[in-house]
Amino acid sequence: MEAWLRALRAGVASGVWAATLSTLVVAVRARAEEGDPAGAVAAPSKWLLGDGAAQACHPSAVRMLLGHAVHTGATVFWAVLFERWRLAQRASEAPRVVVPGAVVTAAAACFCDYNLTPRRFTPGFERRLSKRSLCFVYGAIAAGLASWRVRPPVRNLPSRAP
């Protein structure tokens, strides 16, 4: 149970970071493809507001906040699983361990989101973004999870004498 509590604490931090990065990617890609980032950012609000929320032309700030909150919650879920796996790997923060784990986690999230999840509970991004952009979004999730955990090596630098 202790390991799951540690994973939950770590997963909230890394998941919020990964969700923030991936939401920025959603916004950038939606602006490039649709000319407006708001609709794609608001798309996950369809979990709470129905399918029409994913296709709204001019979503409100409330829909955008709900969409980001739903996306963040889902990303935190996956981050907790990632962190629990990482703890099982003896909490390694080496890039050779963390990066593949983050990539597998994001790939599993993508697979589950679009192959196992009922249509009502898919992220909604697929209605606004191309498949190429979805790859960028899930890549940002992987990058967020990995970048939160990977620590640069500490080098023993000579101290400066005063």
C-alpha angles and dihedrals in degrees: 000000000000091000091054091050090051089047090050093052093046092042093056091055098043092038094053089049092048091046091050093051093045092047089054088052090048090052095047094046093045091051090052094046103033104018092239128068097198099083096052094045089051094045097095089059085082087086087072104022103037134251094304090070091066092056101040111134095210109022119193126242087255091058090047092051091046091048092051091046093052091047091048092050092051092046091050089053090057092042091056090054090048092049092048090052090047091052089052086056088060093266093287115182094187112129091231088064103031101045097054090044091052092048092049090048093052091045090051090049091051093047093049093043094055105026109031104026121088111252092250090062101044113115094257092227088108089068092056106029137055121248088253090057091048088057088055091049094052090041088057089052090053091046091049094051093046097043091051091056107032112093122195114243115266112236123206101236120187111256118242116244113226 
